[in-house]
Amino acid sequence: MITELDARGLICPLPVLKARKILKTVEPGEILVVLTTDPGAPKDFEHFCTTTGSELVAVEHLADHARIEIRRGA
């Protein structure tokens, strides 16, 4: 199952804080997709994943936002 968080228009640290809250509701092994316009978010989510045991699956830079896929760890 894939859960999506639309964090476009939010600036640091809100995308990561909202993702942390939603990730708690996602089953281990499932994907959280975060849509964000914060230019620093991809780097923030790299750090977030290493500290939470989650996996940064993909970062896609689109014309007006980034699409970040995170797989929840066990």
C-alpha positions as CSV (number, residue, x, y, z in Angstrom):
1,M,0.0,0.0,0.0
2,I,1.2,3.5,-0.7
3,T,0.3,6.5,1.5
4,E,0.7,10.0,0.1
5,L,1.5,13.2,2.0
6,D,1.0,16.5,0.1
7,A,3.4,18.9,1.8
8,R,3.7,21.3,-1.1
9,G,3.9,24.9,0.2
10,L,5.3,23.9,3.6
11,I,8.9,24.8,4.6
12,C,11.4,23.1,6.8
13,P,10.8,21.5,9.3
14,L,7.1,20.9,8.5
15,P,7.4,18.3,5.7
16,V,9.6,16.1,7.9
17,L,7.5,16.6,11.0
18,K,4.3,15.7,9.1
19,A,5.9,12.7,7.5
20,R,7.1,11.4,10.8
21,K,3.6,11.6,12.2
22,I,2.0,9.8,9.2
23,L,4.8,7.2,9.0
24,K,3.8,5.9,12.4
25,T,0.5,4.9,10.8
26,V,2.1,3.1,7.8
27,E,2.8,-0.6,8.2
28,P,6.5,-1.7,8.1
29,G,7.6,-2.2,4.5
30,E,5.0,0.1,3.1
31,I,5.7,3.3,1.2
32,L,5.1,6.9,2.1
33,V,5.2,9.3,-0.8
34,V,5.9,12.9,0.1
35,L,5.3,15.8,-2.3
36,T,7.2,18.9,-1.4
37,T,8.2,22.3,-2.8
38,D,10.8,22.8,-0.1
39,P,14.2,22.8,-1.9
40,G,16.0,21.4,1.2
41,A,13.5,18.5,1.7
42,P,15.4,15.8,-0.2
43,K,18.5,16.3,2.0
44,D,16.3,16.5,5.1
45,F,14.6,13.2,4.2
46,E,18.0,11.5,3.7
47,H,18.9,12.4,7.3
48,F,15.4,11.5,8.5
49,C,15.6,8.0,7.0
50,T,19.1,7.3,8.4
51,T,17.9,8.3,11.9
52,T,14.5,6.4,11.8
53,G,15.6,3.2,10.2
54,S,13.5,3.9,7.1
55,E,14.7,3.6,3.5
56,L,14.8,6.5,1.1
57,V,13.6,4.6,-2.0
58,A,13.5,7.5,-4.5
59,V,13.7,11.2,-5.0
60,E,12.2,12.6,-8.2
61,H,12.7,16.3,-9.0
62,L,9.7,17.4,-11.1
63,A,9.1,20.9,-12.6
64,D,7.5,22.4,-9.5
65,H,8.0,20.0,-6.7
66,A,9.9,16.9,-5.5
67,R,8.4,13.4,-5.1
68,I,10.1,11.5,-2.3
69,E,9.4,7.8,-1.6
70,I,10.2,6.4,1.9
71,R,9.8,2.7,2.9
72,R,9.0,2.4,6.6
73,G,11.5,0.2,8.4
74,A,10.6,-2.5,10.9
